[in-house]
Amino acid sequence: MNKPFVLIGSILVCVLLYFLAPILTPFLIGALLAYLTDPLVDKLMRYLRMPRLSAVIIVFTALFCGFLLLILLFIPLIQKQLVTLAEFIPKTLDWFQKTLIPWVNDHTGMSETFNLQDFKNNLSEYLSKAGTVASGIFATLIYSGFTLVEWIINLVLIPVVTFYLLRDWNLLINGIDKLIPRKSEPTVAKITKECDEVLSAFFRGQLLVMLSLAIYYSIALSLAGLKIGIMIGLIVGLISVVPYLGFIVGVTAATIAGFVQFGSINHVIIIWGIFVLGQVLESMVLTPQLIGDRIGLHPVAVIFAILAGGALFGFFGILLALPVAAVLMVLVRFFYNRYRKSEAYRGTA
């Protein structure tokens, strides 16, 4: 009777997640922040001998002051980079039209089949109106008041959910533990511990790797003189969650930007050297030290998980994709080991 009950319960949970996905994002982000900061609360309680509520208030205040500081520092910087990027795109298209395509035609014997002039003119006309984008967005938000209210509610919900989950984290974990049948409790505890190790390695390790790569590429490309170096560095760090994707996208974008801006191979070689050093730093230092081999998700599995999560549940699914894939990998490994030890595999009576 237990197995059909578990199966029906799992199906109901998946259906609920599918229909409630649009409102679950702030709760998921709050749960993630609580999960990541709970060890800090435990350490404050242990070393400073303070009540949990006091430790939660300290960690919570530090966390959101840090977020506020990052927002105040990065918004002007990103805005400036976006303006530079808007000025840079027409030049890039011009370089494609006047330099790259004629070079390809001369060396391949292909007739010129690409004409970017119309596209460039339309893009330039659109970018020339970039100054009115903010007012257009504001007007859109005024007319779609429900969307604005929903966005504000989600923004307020994240710190509220984080605080209460962080305060009652141990109570929630103990409550879940009491629901597990005592006969299955040792096995479930073992699987849960392994899942916690995998998720900890993924969240804390991968976030540190992404942050380190974003800082490295932003600083290095900016020092190399690339005007949109910070933008490329942030993009590389953000998408480096998929193995090698950040490197491929970053070196391609930086190479094109380098040719357009400098017009010489010498600067491009410097950019290539930055990415080669960054790839060595990621594969030999950052990933082994911060993540290790505890996650073990194949790059194809990472790509599939992100695409599947986004297709099924939207942005909520993208946030949930890799943690769920990591937990599923733990379960698959557990049942695989059980199968290898079973009589069906060994062929014994």
C-alpha positions as CSV (number, residue, x, y, z in Angstrom):
1,M,0.0,0.0,0.0
2,N,2.9,2.3,0.7
3,K,4.3,2.3,-2.8
4,P,1.1,3.4,-4.6
5,F,0.6,6.1,-1.9
6,V,4.1,7.4,-2.6
7,L,3.6,7.3,-6.3
8,I,0.3,9.2,-6.1
9,G,1.7,11.7,-3.7
10,S,4.7,12.3,-6.0
11,I,2.4,12.9,-9.0
12,L,0.2,15.3,-7.0
13,V,3.3,17.3,-5.9
14,C,4.5,17.5,-9.5
15,V,1.1,18.7,-10.7
16,L,0.9,21.3,-7.9
17,L,4.4,22.6,-8.8
18,Y,3.4,22.9,-12.4
19,F,0.3,25.0,-11.7
20,L,1.8,27.0,-8.8
21,A,5.2,27.7,-10.5
22,P,4.4,31.4,-11.2
23,I,4.0,32.2,-7.5
24,L,6.6,29.8,-6.1
25,T,9.7,31.7,-7.2
26,P,10.1,34.0,-4.2
27,F,9.5,31.0,-1.8
28,L,12.2,29.0,-3.7
29,I,14.7,32.0,-3.6
30,G,13.9,32.5,0.1
31,A,14.4,28.8,0.9
32,L,17.7,28.8,-1.1
33,L,19.0,31.8,0.9
34,A,17.9,30.2,4.2
35,Y,19.7,26.9,3.2
36,L,22.9,28.7,2.3
37,T,23.0,30.9,5.4
38,D,21.9,28.3,8.0
39,P,25.5,27.1,8.6
40,L,26.5,30.7,9.5
41,V,23.7,30.9,12.0
42,D,24.7,27.6,13.5
43,K,28.3,28.8,13.8
44,L,27.3,32.0,15.5
45,M,25.2,30.0,18.0
46,R,28.0,27.6,18.7
47,Y,31.0,30.0,19.0
48,L,29.3,33.1,20.5
49,R,26.7,31.2,22.5
50,M,23.8,33.3,21.4
51,P,20.2,32.5,20.9
52,R,19.1,31.4,17.4
53,L,16.9,34.4,16.9
54,S,19.8,36.8,17.6
55,A,22.1,34.9,15.2
56,V,19.4,34.9,12.6
57,I,19.0,38.7,12.9
58,I,22.7,39.2,12.5
59,V,23.1,37.0,9.5
60,F,19.9,38.3,7.9
61,T,20.9,41.9,8.3
62,A,24.4,41.3,6.9
63,L,23.0,39.3,4.0
64,F,20.5,42.0,2.8
65,C,22.9,44.9,3.5
66,G,25.4,43.1,1.3
67,F,22.7,42.7,-1.4
68,L,21.8,46.4,-1.1
69,L,25.4,47.5,-1.4
70,L,25.9,45.3,-4.5
71,I,22.8,46.8,-6.1
72,L,23.9,50.4,-5.4
73,L,27.4,49.7,-6.7
74,F,26.5,47.6,-9.8
75,I,23.5,49.4,-11.2
76,P,25.4,52.5,-12.4
77,L,28.2,50.3,-13.7
78,I,25.9,48.0,-15.6
79,Q,24.0,51.0,-17.0
80,K,27.2,52.5,-18.3
81,Q,28.2,49.2,-19.9
82,L,24.7,49.0,-21.6
83,V,25.2,52.4,-23.1
84,T,28.6,51.4,-24.3
85,L,27.2,48.2,-25.7
86,A,24.4,50.1,-27.5
87,E,27.1,52.3,-29.2
88,F,29.2,49.2,-29.9
89,I,26.6,47.1,-31.8
90,P,26.4,49.2,-34.9
91,K,30.2,49.3,-35.2
92,T,30.2,45.5,-34.8
93,L,27.7,45.1,-37.6
94,D,29.7,47.5,-39.7
95,W,32.8,45.4,-39.1
96,F,31.0,42.3,-40.2
97,Q,29.7,44.0,-43.4
98,K,33.0,45.7,-44.4
99,T,35.7,43.4,-43.1
100,L,34.6,39.9,-42.1
101,I,32.2,39.1,-45.0
102,P,34.6,40.3,-47.7
103,W,37.4,38.3,-46.2
104,V,35.3,35.2,-46.1
105,N,34.2,35.8,-49.7
106,D,37.8,36.3,-50.9
107,H,39.1,33.1,-49.2
108,T,36.2,30.8,-49.9
109,G,35.1,32.0,-53.3
110,M,31.5,32.5,-52.0
111,S,29.5,35.2,-53.5
112,E,28.3,37.9,-51.0
113,T,25.0,36.7,-49.7
114,F,24.8,38.7,-46.5
115,N,23.7,42.3,-46.3
116,L,23.5,43.7,-42.8
117,Q,23.0,47.3,-43.8
118,D,19.2,47.2,-43.4
119,F,19.5,45.4,-40.1
120,K,22.1,47.9,-38.9
121,N,20.0,50.9,-39.9
122,N,16.9,49.5,-38.1
123,L,19.1,48.8,-35.0
124,S,20.7,52.2,-35.0
125,E,17.2,53.8,-35.2
126,Y,16.0,51.7,-32.3
127,L,19.2,52.5,-30.2
128,S,18.9,56.2,-30.9
129,K,15.6,56.0,-29.0
130,A,17.2,54.4,-26.0
131,G,16.8,57.5,-24.0
132,T,13.0,57.0,-24.0
133,V,13.2,53.3,-23.0
134,A,12.9,54.1,-19.3
135,S,9.8,56.3,-19.7
136,G,8.3,53.5,-21.9
137,I,8.9,50.9,-19.3
138,F,7.4,53.1,-16.7
139,A,4.3,53.8,-18.8
140,T,4.0,50.0,-19.4
141,L,4.2,49.3,-15.7
142,I,1.5,51.9,-15.0
143,Y,-0.9,50.4,-17.4
144,S,-0.2,46.8,-16.3
145,G,-0.7,47.6,-12.6
146,F,-1.2,44.0,-11.7
147,T,2.3,43.0,-13.0
148,L,3.8,45.8,-11.0
149,V,2.0,44.9,-7.8
150,E,3.0,41.2,-8.3
151,W,6.6,42.2,-8.8
152,I,6.6,44.3,-5.6
153,I,4.9,41.5,-3.6
154,N,7.5,39.0,-4.8
155,L,10.3,41.4,-3.9
156,V,8.9,41.9,-0.4
157,L,8.2,38.1,0.0
158,I,11.8,37.0,-0.5
159,P,13.3,38.6,2.7
160,V,10.2,37.7,4.7
161,V,10.3,34.0,3.6
162,T,14.1,33.9,4.1
163,F,13.8,35.3,7.7
164,Y,11.1,32.9,8.9
165,L,12.6,29.9,7.2
166,L,16.0,30.7,8.7
167,R,14.5,31.2,12.1
168,D,12.6,27.9,12.1
169,W,15.0,25.9,9.9
170,N,15.8,23.3,12.6
171,L,12.2,22.9,13.6
172,L,11.2,22.2,10.0
173,I,14.0,19.6,9.5
174,N,13.0,17.9,12.8
175,G,9.3,17.9,11.8
176,I,10.1,16.3,8.4
177,D,12.3,13.7,10.2
178,K,9.4,12.7,12.5
179,L,7.2,11.9,9.5
180,I,9.6,9.3,8.1
181,P,8.8,5.7,9.1
182,R,11.3,4.5,11.7
183,K,12.2,1.4,9.7
184,S,13.3,3.5,6.7
185,E,14.8,6.4,8.7
186,P,18.5,5.2,8.6
187,T,18.3,4.8,4.8
188,V,16.6,8.1,4.3
189,A,19.1,9.8,6.6
190,K,22.0,8.4,4.6
191,I,20.5,9.6,1.3
192,T,19.6,13.0,2.7
193,K,23.1,13.5,4.0
194,E,24.5,12.7,0.6
195,C,22.0,15.0,-1.1
196,D,23.0,17.8,1.4
197,E,26.6,17.3,0.5
198,V,25.9,17.5,-3.2
199,L,23.7,20.5,-2.9
200,S,26.1,22.3,-0.6
201,A,28.9,21.6,-3.1
202,F,26.8,22.9,-5.9
203,F,25.3,26.0,-4.4
204,R,28.2,27.3,-2.3
205,G,30.9,26.0,-4.7
206,Q,29.3,26.9,-8.0
207,L,28.3,30.4,-6.8
208,L,31.9,31.1,-5.7
209,V,33.2,29.8,-9.0
210,M,30.8,32.0,-11.0
211,L,31.6,35.0,-8.8
212,S,35.4,34.4,-9.1
213,L,35.2,34.1,-12.9
214,A,33.1,37.2,-13.3
215,I,35.5,39.2,-11.3
216,Y,38.6,37.8,-13.1
217,Y,37.3,38.3,-16.6
218,S,35.8,41.7,-15.9
219,I,39.0,43.1,-14.4
220,A,41.3,41.4,-16.9
221,L,39.4,42.4,-20.0
222,S,39.0,45.9,-18.7
223,L,42.7,46.2,-18.1
224,A,43.3,44.9,-21.6
225,G,41.4,48.0,-22.8
226,L,38.1,46.3,-23.9
227,K,35.3,48.8,-23.5
228,I,32.6,46.2,-22.8
229,G,35.0,44.0,-20.8
230,I,32.8,44.2,-17.6
231,M,29.7,43.2,-19.5
232,I,31.4,40.2,-21.1
233,G,33.0,39.2,-17.7
234,L,29.6,39.2,-16.0
235,I,28.0,37.1,-18.8
236,V,30.9,34.6,-18.6
237,G,30.5,34.2,-14.9
238,L,26.7,33.9,-15.1
239,I,26.6,31.2,-17.7
240,S,29.7,29.3,-16.5
241,V,27.2,27.0,-14.6
242,V,27.2,25.1,-17.9
243,P,30.7,23.6,-18.4
244,Y,32.7,25.3,-21.2
245,L,29.7,27.4,-22.3
246,G,30.9,30.5,-20.5
247,F,34.4,30.1,-22.0
248,I,33.1,29.6,-25.6
249,V,30.6,32.5,-25.5
250,G,33.1,34.8,-23.7
251,V,36.0,34.2,-26.0
252,T,33.8,34.5,-29.1
253,A,32.3,37.8,-28.0
254,A,35.6,39.2,-26.7
255,T,37.4,38.3,-29.9
256,I,34.8,40.0,-32.1
257,A,34.8,43.1,-29.8
258,G,38.6,43.2,-29.8
259,F,38.7,43.1,-33.6
260,V,36.1,45.8,-33.9
261,Q,37.6,48.1,-31.2
262,F,41.3,47.7,-31.9
263,G,41.5,46.4,-35.4
264,S,44.7,44.4,-34.8
265,I,45.6,40.9,-34.0
266,N,48.0,41.9,-31.1
267,H,45.2,42.9,-28.8
268,V,43.1,39.9,-29.7
269,I,46.0,37.6,-28.8
270,I,46.1,39.3,-25.4
271,I,42.4,38.6,-25.0
272,W,42.9,34.9,-26.0
273,G,45.7,34.7,-23.4
274,I,43.2,36.1,-20.7
275,F,40.7,33.3,-21.6
276,V,43.3,30.6,-21.7
277,L,44.5,31.6,-18.3
278,G,40.9,31.8,-17.0
279,Q,40.1,28.3,-18.3
280,V,43.3,26.9,-16.6
281,L,42.3,28.8,-13.4
282,E,38.8,27.4,-13.5
283,S,39.7,23.8,-14.3
284,M,42.8,23.4,-12.1
285,V,42.1,25.7,-9.1
286,L,38.5,26.9,-8.7
287,T,36.5,23.9,-9.6
288,P,38.7,21.3,-7.8
289,Q,39.0,23.5,-4.6
290,L,35.5,24.9,-4.4
291,I,33.3,22.1,-5.9
292,G,35.4,18.9,-6.2
293,D,34.0,15.8,-7.8
294,R,31.0,15.4,-5.5
295,I,28.4,16.7,-8.0
296,G,29.5,14.7,-11.0
297,L,26.8,16.0,-13.4
298,H,27.7,15.4,-17.0
299,P,27.7,18.6,-19.1
300,V,24.9,17.2,-21.3
301,A,22.9,16.5,-18.2
302,V,23.4,20.1,-17.0
303,I,22.2,21.5,-20.4
304,F,19.2,19.1,-20.5
305,A,18.2,19.9,-16.9
306,I,18.2,23.7,-17.5
307,L,16.3,23.5,-20.7
308,A,13.7,21.0,-19.3
309,G,13.2,23.0,-16.2
310,G,12.6,26.2,-18.2
311,A,10.3,24.5,-20.6
312,L,8.2,22.9,-17.8
313,F,8.1,25.6,-15.1
314,G,9.6,28.7,-16.6
315,F,12.0,30.8,-14.5
316,F,11.0,28.8,-11.4
317,G,12.1,25.6,-13.3
318,I,15.4,27.1,-14.3
319,L,16.2,27.9,-10.6
320,L,15.1,24.4,-9.6
321,A,16.6,22.4,-12.5
322,L,20.2,21.8,-11.3
323,P,19.4,21.1,-7.6
324,V,16.7,18.6,-8.6
325,A,19.1,17.0,-11.1
326,A,21.8,16.7,-8.4
327,V,19.4,15.0,-6.0
328,L,18.2,12.7,-8.8
329,M,21.8,11.8,-9.4
330,V,22.2,10.8,-5.8
331,L,19.1,8.7,-5.9
332,V,20.1,7.0,-9.2
333,R,23.5,6.2,-7.7
334,F,21.9,4.8,-4.5
335,F,19.5,2.5,-6.4
336,Y,22.4,1.5,-8.8
337,N,24.5,0.4,-5.9
338,R,21.5,-1.5,-4.4
339,Y,21.0,-3.2,-7.8
340,R,24.6,-4.2,-8.0
341,K,24.3,-5.9,-4.6
342,S,20.9,-7.6,-5.4
343,E,20.3,-11.2,-6.2
344,A,18.9,-10.2,-9.6
345,Y,22.2,-8.8,-10.7
346,R,24.5,-11.4,-9.1
347,G,22.3,-14.3,-10.4
348,T,22.1,-16.0,-7.0
349,A,19.0,-17.8,-5.8
